């Protein structure tokens, strides 16, 4: 049963898109970078683990206001399916909000974990990993949530998470060979295609960039013959495993409301924001992002064909760079500049969030001005 058909008269048509229980809510699912951050906090050789809920959607009731949209009549009787259904607009929101609440309870015990819908994954030092794994199961039992023991990944230095093999000993990410074969077959098939629907193209690109998360280099190009759905695809790729935590270069940046500071290797630069930036960037996150762009432009000559990490204590700026999107017009222009620099210099960038107290080097000249 397609809950989105027919358009404008479907079940999902009657459900608000970006609200939940009368409050604004936009679903943002974590990516593999979140597990990388957990591993960084625990150190090389830490143990990673994973647990999964059994039929998670069916364990969680939907918004009571949507009951009337999920009923049907049979033999003069009305039936209503009140758990979350696949394809229901609110199901993923409800599941993620519920499992994030479980995460909040669990982290109060001092453990590090995150969740992607019903997949719970965490990292812990070897001495505490088994305790954390068992404590999470105990919490499931206490909350009445059924897990899937057959899908458990007990604490180990290697684990498949979100389709990517994570190795905390070698500090590498690797796309599974089976997934690469599937993607290669899809690419070969696409070479003979003259037309894509928008949905087909977006699904294909999502698969491609899921591998791009931990692999490089890529070369991908397409020519758009019309504004919507007619694409001539010419794609080729190569994927190599690489160390993602120890990149060739590391930056750290910081900003206050009047100036920014950038450090790389043994060099450090402090600069005042020009007036046109101060008038366009109305909040500190925008200034933090602008500082990152300045850092990349300054060191562009040595960044060619490199992979590097930029550390920043502004979580919003980090999220925007890693997500590649924002609604702020000034920050959108910064992102476009960043991707242009990346394209012409052939470099790969990762942004890591670090607490302000750990950003001492870049913060050295900013603190007296704050």
C-alpha positions in Angstrom: 0.0 0.0 0.0 1.5 3.3 -1.1 0.8 5.9 1.6 1.9 8.7 -0.7 -0.5 7.9 -3.6 -2.5 9.5 -5.1 -0.7 12.8 -4.9 -2.5 15.5 -2.8 -5.1 13.0 -1.7 -2.9 10.3 0.0 -2.5 9.5 3.7 0.8 11.4 3.8 -0.8 14.5 2.3 -2.7 15.0 5.5 0.4 14.8 7.7 2.6 17.9 8.3 6.1 17.6 6.8 8.4 19.5 9.2 6.4 19.5 12.4 5.8 16.9 15.1 3.2 17.3 17.9 2.8 20.9 16.9 6.5 21.7 17.3 8.9 22.4 14.4 11.0 19.3 13.7 13.2 18.4 10.8 14.7 14.9 10.8 18.4 14.8 10.5 20.0 11.3 10.7 23.6 10.9 11.8 26.3 9.8 9.4 29.4 7.7 9.8 31.3 10.8 10.9 29.5 10.6 14.3 31.0 7.2 15.0 34.4 8.5 13.9 34.0 11.3 16.5 33.2 8.7 19.2 36.3 6.7 18.2 38.5 9.8 18.3 37.3 10.5 21.9 38.2 7.0 23.0 41.5 6.6 21.1 43.1 4.1 18.7 42.2 0.5 19.6 39.0 1.2 21.4 36.2 -1.2 21.0 33.0 -0.5 18.9 29.7 -2.2 19.3 26.2 -2.2 17.9 22.7 -3.3 18.9 19.5 -3.3 16.8 15.8 -3.1 17.8 13.5 -5.8 16.5 10.8 -4.4 14.2 11.4 -1.0 15.7 8.6 0.8 13.8 6.0 -1.8 15.1 7.1 -1.2 18.7 6.4 2.5 18.6 2.8 4.0 18.4 2.1 6.8 15.9 0.9 10.3 16.8 -2.7 9.8 18.1 -3.9 12.6 15.7 -3.0 10.3 12.8 -5.1 7.4 13.9 -8.0 8.3 11.6 -5.7 8.4 8.6 -4.7 4.7 9.0 -8.0 3.0 9.3 -10.0 0.9 6.8 -13.4 -0.7 6.7 -13.9 -4.4 6.2 -17.1 -6.3 6.6 -18.7 -3.3 8.3 -16.0 -3.1 10.8 -13.4 -0.4 11.2 -9.7 -1.3 11.8 -6.9 1.0 12.7 -3.2 0.2 12.5 -1.7 2.4 15.3 2.0 1.4 15.3 4.4 3.2 12.9 4.1 1.9 9.3 6.8 1.8 6.6 6.1 4.6 4.2 4.3 6.8 6.7 5.7 10.3 6.7 6.0 10.5 10.5 7.4 7.0 11.1 11.1 7.9 10.8 10.7 11.0 12.9 8.9 9.1 15.6 11.5 6.4 15.6 14.5 8.7 15.7 13.0 10.9 18.5 12.2 7.8 20.5 15.6 6.2 20.1 17.4 9.5 20.8 15.5 9.6 24.1 16.9 6.1 24.9 20.4 7.5 24.0 20.0 10.4 26.4 19.2 8.0 29.2 22.1 5.7 28.3 24.7 8.5 28.1 23.8 9.6 31.6 25.8 6.6 32.7 28.9 8.1 31.0 28.9 5.9 27.9 29.3 7.2 24.3 26.8 6.0 21.8 24.6 7.3 19.0 21.7 5.9 16.9 20.5 5.8 13.3 16.8 5.1 13.6 16.9 1.6 15.3 20.7 0.9 15.0 22.5 1.8 18.2 26.3 2.0 17.9 29.0 3.2 20.3 32.7 3.2 21.1 34.3 2.6 24.5 37.7 1.9 26.0 38.4 -1.9 26.2 38.0 -1.9 30.0 34.4 -0.6 29.8 33.2 -1.8 26.4 31.5 -5.1 27.6 29.9 -3.2 30.5 28.5 -0.6 28.1 27.2 -3.3 25.8 25.4 -5.2 28.6 24.1 -1.9 30.1 22.4 -1.0 26.8 20.6 -4.3 26.7 19.5 -3.9 30.3 18.1 -0.5 29.4 16.2 -2.0 26.5 14.6 -4.5 28.8 13.7 -1.9 31.4 12.0 0.3 28.7 10.2 -2.7 27.2 12.0 -2.5 23.9 12.7 -5.8 22.1 16.2 -6.1 20.5 17.5 -8.4 17.8 20.3 -10.5 19.3 21.1 -12.0 16.0 22.1 -8.6 14.7 24.3 -7.6 17.7 27.9 -6.7 17.2 29.7 -7.3 20.5 32.6 -5.1 21.4 35.5 -5.5 18.9 38.0 -3.4 17.0 36.2 -4.0 13.7 32.5 -3.5 12.9 30.2 -2.9 10.0 28.2 0.3 10.7 25.9 1.9 8.2 27.3 -0.3 5.5 30.9 0.7 6.2 33.6 -1.4 7.8 35.2 0.5 10.7 38.6 -0.5 12.0 39.7 1.2 15.2 43.1 -0.5 15.3 44.2 0.7 11.8 41.9 3.8 12.0 40.4 3.2 8.6 37.0 3.1 7.0 36.3 0.8 4.1 33.3 0.3 1.8 32.4 -3.4 1.7 33.4 -5.3 -1.4 29.9 -6.5 -1.9 28.6 -2.9 -1.9 31.3 -1.8 -4.3 30.3 -4.6 -6.7 26.7 -3.5 -6.5 27.7 0.1 -7.2 29.9 -0.8 -10.1 27.1 -2.7 -11.7 24.8 0.3 -11.2 27.4 2.6 -12.8 27.8 0.3 -15.8 24.1 0.1 -16.3 23.8 3.9 -16.1 26.2 4.3 -19.0 23.6 3.0 -21.4 20.8 5.2 -20.0 19.6 8.3 -21.8 17.0 9.3 -19.2 16.6 9.2 -15.4 13.6 10.2 -13.4 14.5 12.7 -10.7 13.9 10.0 -8.0 16.1 7.5 -9.8 18.9 10.0 -10.2 18.8 11.1 -6.5 18.8 7.5 -5.3 21.8 6.7 -7.5 23.7 9.8 -6.4 22.9 8.9 -2.7 24.5 5.5 -3.3 27.6 7.1 -4.9 28.2 9.6 -2.2 27.7 7.1 0.6 30.9 5.6 -0.7 32.5 9.0 -1.1 32.1 9.4 2.6 35.2 7.4 3.3 36.9 6.9 -0.1 38.8 8.9 -2.6 39.6 9.9 -5.3 36.3 10.2 -7.4 35.7 11.5 -10.8 32.0 12.1 -11.6 30.5 14.2 -14.3 27.1 14.5 -16.0 25.6 16.9 -18.5 22.0 18.1 -17.9 20.2 18.3 -21.3 17.0 19.5 -19.7 16.2 21.2 -16.4 14.7 18.0 -14.8 15.0 14.5 -15.8 17.1 13.9 -19.0 20.7 13.1 -18.0 23.6 11.8 -20.0 25.6 10.1 -17.4 29.4 9.6 -17.8 30.8 8.2 -14.6 33.9 6.5 -13.6 35.3 5.9 -10.1 38.1 4.4 -8.2 38.0 3.7 -4.5 41.0 3.4 -2.3 41.2 2.7 1.4 42.9 5.5 3.4 43.6 6.5 6.9 40.9 9.0 7.8 41.9 10.1 11.3 45.5 10.9 10.5 45.3 13.2 7.4 48.3 14.8 5.9 47.4 18.3 7.3 45.5 19.6 10.2 44.0 23.0 10.7 42.4 24.7 13.7 40.3 27.8 13.5 38.5 30.2 15.8 36.6 33.5 15.6 35.1 36.2 17.7 32.8 39.0 16.4 35.6 41.1 15.0 38.4 38.8 13.9 39.5 35.2 13.1 42.6 33.1 13.7 43.9 30.2 11.7 46.7 27.8 12.6 48.3 25.2 10.4 51.5 23.3 11.2 53.9 25.9 12.7 52.2 29.0 11.2 49.4 31.1 12.6 47.5 34.0 11.1 45.1 36.5 12.7 43.0 38.8 10.6 40.2 41.3 11.1 36.9 40.8 9.3 36.2 43.3 6.6 33.1 45.5 6.9 31.2 43.7 4.1 31.6 40.4 6.0 30.5 41.9 9.3 27.4 43.3 7.7 26.5 40.1 5.9 27.4 37.6 8.6 24.9 38.3 11.4 26.0 35.6 13.9 29.1 33.9 15.2 28.6 30.6 13.2 28.8 32.5 10.0 32.0 34.2 11.0 33.4 30.8 12.1 32.6 29.4 8.7 34.1 32.4 6.9 37.3 31.9 8.9 37.5 28.3 7.6 37.2 29.6 4.1 40.0 32.0 4.7 42.2 29.2 6.0 41.6 27.1 3.0 42.3 30.0 0.6 45.6 31.0 2.4 47.0 27.5 2.2 45.5 26.4 -1.1 48.9 26.1 -2.9 49.9 23.3 -0.4 46.5 21.6 -0.3 46.5 20.3 -3.8 45.9 16.5 -4.0 45.7 16.4 -0.2 43.3 15.1 2.4 43.1 17.3 5.5 41.1 17.9 8.7 40.0 21.3 10.1 39.2 21.5 13.8 36.6 24.0 14.9 34.8 24.6 18.2 31.6 25.9 16.6 29.3 22.9 16.1 27.0 24.7 13.7 29.8 25.5 11.3 31.1 21.9 11.5 27.6 20.4 10.8 27.0 22.7 7.8 30.3 21.8 6.1 29.9 18.1 6.7 26.2 18.2 5.6 26.9 20.5 2.6 23.8 22.6 3.1 22.3 25.5 5.0 19.5 28.0 4.7 21.7 31.0 5.6 22.5 32.9 2.4 25.9 34.1 3.6 26.9 30.6 4.7 25.7 29.2 1.4 28.1 31.5 -0.5 30.9 30.3 1.8 30.0 26.6 1.0 30.1 27.4 -2.7 33.5 28.9 -2.4 34.8 25.9 -0.4 33.6 23.4 -3.0 35.0 25.5 -5.8 38.4 25.6 -4.0 38.1 21.8 -3.5 37.4 21.2 -7.2 40.2 23.3 -8.6 42.8 22.1 -6.1 41.7 18.5 -5.9 41.6 18.2 -2.1 39.4 16.4 0.3 38.2 18.1 3.5 36.8 16.8 6.8 35.6 19.0 9.6 35.8 17.9 13.2 34.2 19.5 16.2 36.3 20.0 19.3 35.3 21.5 22.6 36.3 25.2 23.0 38.6 24.4 25.9 40.6 22.1 23.6 40.9 24.6 20.8 43.6 26.5 22.8 46.0 27.1 19.9 43.7 28.9 17.6 41.9 30.5 20.6 45.1 32.1 21.9 44.6 35.5 20.3 40.8 35.4 20.2 40.1 35.0 23.9 41.2 38.5 25.0 38.9 40.0 22.3 35.9 37.9 23.2 
